[in-house]
Amino acid sequence: MVKTVNEAFSIFLRDYVNLDPHETQRARSSRDWLLSQIHLFSDKDTNFPRLYSEKDISFGSFARRTKKRPLDDIDMMIVLSAESGIYHEFTDRIEIYVSESAYKLKALCFDNTTTLSSRKVINKFISLLKQVPQYEKADIKRNMEAATLNLKSYPWTFDLVPCFFTQKDWLNRDYYLIPDGQGHWKKTDPRIDRQRVNDINQLHDGNVLSVIRLMKYWNRRPTMPSIYSYLIENMILDFYSTQYTKASGYVDLEVPKVLQYIQSSIFHPVNDPKGMQGNINHLSREEQDKISKRAYSDYLRSLEARALEEKGEHKLSIAKWSEIFGWNFPAYT
């Protein structure tokens, strides 16, 4: 039975927003199992590049604990040994140059060069993924930056990104070099994203993650164009990074504040927290307008819902929240 707004949100988060704990554990086990299979690739193919497995890293919203239902993909970065190779950074790409002794990597270079092709590296991964037990399908991702793998025993897709780990530069920073979709490479560092989420969440007594997942659910409703998952996550983190008042454990108290922030901030640049991609807000002005209008109208609804709850009108308040979050939001019973 649902008699209060708090009960409604608790059930909604449990059954429709947050990942099921048992499924989460199963997903982590499947990720670890797949990693163990990938670590056997060099035994199956003597021409498979040498791995640098201690630097493997999980990334994406599942790793950051900001993933909402459904659990449809798991992201992993698989690190290869550069074997004394070097890289050069251009304005639009990074090129990796393979050493003469690294014959396994030389086989994956652009024709008649020692410049490593990220597409050939991905395709090499795909050829070995087809030998993994329970294999169903492996392909190159549409953005040409990863290999995707489906296994018969799991409903989620694995996005596998072959990459390299750099030595520290003159700023004492190291990076992961991942495919750029054009055959070359680009920098990233998922450690920064993960640390930022953890730091801001802890600053607010662990209450930000639920807000992020809830607002991602709101974002996917067919009432407006969708904000990219990584973009809305960072917008919410930007908001809470400047809030001196800690986020409440009652998520409905946070929704009006976040909607008001999105309504205005969707028009502004959102900087990549890693300092590598610049502005990550690539929405068109038309999309921004529609998102802003929806955020504002739902902001007004959320204020009305809060006012009704404060008057003890839980049935009417719950009905108003369902206008924001849709039919899956529990009804008053």
N, C-alpha and C positions, 0 to 999 in steps of 0.2 A: 504493500500500500504506500502511496505517495501523498503525504499530507502537508509537507513543507517544501519550500524552495531548496533548502539544503539537501533534503532527501532526493529531490529530483535531479540536482546537479551531481550528487554522489553516484546515483544509478547511471546517469547519462555518461559520465566520465568512465565508469567501470565497464559499461556494456557497449559503448559506441565510439569512444574517443581513445582511451588509453589501450595499449597493447595488452593482450591477455598474458599474465605472468607465466603460465605454463607454455604458451606458444613462444614467448620470448626466450625461455630457457632452451626450448627445442631448437630455436633458430641459432642461438649461440653455439649449441652443440654441433649443429650442422655446419656452421662456419668453421669451427675448429677441425671438424672431420675433413672438410674440403681442403683446408690448409695442409693437413697432413698428406692428402693425396697429391697436392701440387708439389710438395717437397720431395715426392718420389719421381717427378718428371725426368730428372737427369738420369735416373736409373733405367727408365723406359726408353729414353732417346739420348744417345751419347752426344748428339749435336744440340741438345737443349742448353741454353745459356746457364751459367752458374748463378745460383741464387744467393742472395744476401738476406737470409730469412730472419735474422734477429732484428731487422728494421721493418719487417712487414707491419702494416698498421690498418686497422679498421677505421673507416671514415663514414661520413654521411649521417643522416638524422637518426638511424638506428644506433649507431655508435655513440652519438651525442645524447641519446635518450629523449629526443624531440620528435620521434616518429609517432604519427597517429595511425589508427586503423585505416585500411588493412595493412598488414605487414606484407608488402609486395616485392621489396628488394632489399638486399644486403650488399653493402659496398666494401670492397677490400682492395688494398694496394699491395701488390706483390713485388718485392724489391729484387732487382737483379744486380749482380756484381758488375761494375764498369770495367774491371780488369785493366786498370791504369788508363782508361780512356779519359778524354777531356771534353769540356763543353765550351761553346762560345755563345754569348748572348747578343742577339741582334734586336732591333727595335720591335720586330713583329714575330720573332721565333727564337728558339734555342736549338742549336745544332750540336749533336754529340759525335765526336770523332773517335773512332775505334783504333786501338793500338794494333800493331802488326801481329802481335802474338795471340791476340784474342780471336782465334779462328771461328769460334761459335758465333760471336757477335758479327764478325766480318761477313758471314753468310746472310746476315739480315740487313746489310747496308743497301743504299741505293746503288743501282748498277754502276760498276766501274768506279766506285768511290769508297772512301772509308767513313762516310757519313751515315749514321744509323737511321734506318727508317722505322718510325714508330708503328706504321701499319704492318710492316713485315714482322715486327716483334709481337703485335697482337695476334696476327694470323698464326704465328708459331705456337702461341698459347692455345689458340682454338684447336689446332691439330692434336694437341695432347689432352685437352679437355674432353675430347670425344672418346678417350679411353678410360675416363673416370667411371667407376661403378654407378649404376642408376642413371647414367647419361640419358638425356632426352633430346636436348638441342643446345648447340653453342653457335654463337654468331658474333659479328662485330656490331657494337652499338651504333645507333643511327648517327650519333655525333662523332663517330670514328675515334673515340677516346678510350674505349674499354672493350673487353670481351664480355659477353653475357652468357650465362650458363643456366639452363633449366635442368633440374633433376626430377626423376619420376616420383621420388618419395617426399618432395616438399613443394608447397604451393608458391613459394617465393623464388624470385630470380636473383642470381648472384651477379653483380657487376664487378668484374675483376680488372683492375688497372695495373698493367705492368709498368714499372718505374725504376728510377735510380735515385740513390741518396748521395748528395754532394758532400764534399769536405767543407769546412767552415770558410767563409769568405773574409774579406778585410773588415767587415762589420761584425765578425764572429757569429754569423748566421749560417745555418745549413738548411737545405731544402730537399724536397722531393721533386724530381723531374718526371712529368707525366706526358702522355701523348696530347698533342694540341689539336687533333682532328685534321691536320693538313699534312701529316707525315713527319712532322718534326716534334718538338718538345716544348713544355712550358713549366714554370715553377708553381709549386703549391706547398702548403704546409698544414695539414689537417690538425696538427697538434695545437695550433693557435686557436682554431675554431672550438676545439674540444675544451681547452683551458678557459676560454672566454665564457662559454656556456656554464661551466662548473663554477667559475668565480662569481658571476652575476647571480646564479641560482643560490649559491651559498650566502651571498650578501643579503639575499631576501629570504633567508631561513628555509630554502628549498622549495619555495612556492612558485617560482617562475616557470618551471618545466610544464606544469599542468596548464598554465595560461597559454604557453606556446602551442601545445597540442590542441587545446580547445579552439584557439583562433585559427589554426590550420584547418580544423574541421569547418569552422565558419567560412573560411576562405574557399573551400571546395564546393560549397553549395551553389547550385545553378542560378544564382540571383545576380551575378556580375561576372566580369572576366576574373580569372584566377591570378593571384599574385604568386610568383615563383616561390616554392617552399623555402628555399634558402634566403630569399629576399624578405619574406614576411618574418621569418625567424630572426634575422638580423635587425629588422626594424623594431621588433619587440625588445630585443636585447639592448638596442640603442636607447629605447625609452627607459628601461629599468636601470640602465647604467648611470642615469642622471637623476634618479629618484632617491631622495633622502629618506622618505617614508617607506618602510618595508612593505613588500607585497603581502596581502592578506592570505591566510590559508583558505578563506572562503572565496572561491574563484569568481563568483558572481560580482563581488565587489571590485574586481579588477577589470572586468569586461568594459564598463563604460569608459574608463580611463584609456584603455588600449584602443577602443574604437575611435575615440576623439583624436588620439594621436595619429592613427592611420589616416583618418579623414583629411588631415592637413599635410602630414609628412609624405604621403604617397606622391606628391608633386615634386619632392626634393630629391637630390642625389643621396644615395646610400652607399657609403664607402665600404669596400671590401676590408674586413678587419685584419686580413693578412697583409694588406698593403701591396697587393700584387695585381689586382684587376681593376683598380679605380672604382668608378661608380658602377654598382651592380643593378641599379634600377633602370632597366631597359624597356619598361612599359611605354606604350605610345600615349600621347596626350588624351586620346579618346578613351583608352583603357583606364588611365588614371582618373579621368572625370567620372566614369561609371563606378569605379571602386570607391571614390571619395563620397559620391552621393549615397551609395549603399551603406557605407560605414557611418555616415551622418544620420541616415534614417534609422539604422539599427542602434546607434548611440541614443537617439531620442527614445526609442522603444525600451532600451535598457534602463534609462532613467525612470521611465514610467513603471517598469517592472519592479525596480528597487523601491519606488514610492509606495506601490501597492503592498509589497512585502512588509514595509515598515508600519503600514496600517493594519497588518494582520490579514490582508486579503490574499492568502497564499494561492488559492485557486485561480484568481484573476492574474496574479503575478506569474504563475507557472504558464498560463496560457499566453501571456505576453512574451515570455522567454521562448516559447515554441515558435513564435513568429520570427524570431531571430535565428534559431538553430534548427527549425524544421520538425517534421513529424516524428522523428526518432526521440525527440525530447519527451521524457515521461509525462503522461497526463496526470492530473490530480485524480486520485481514486480514494 
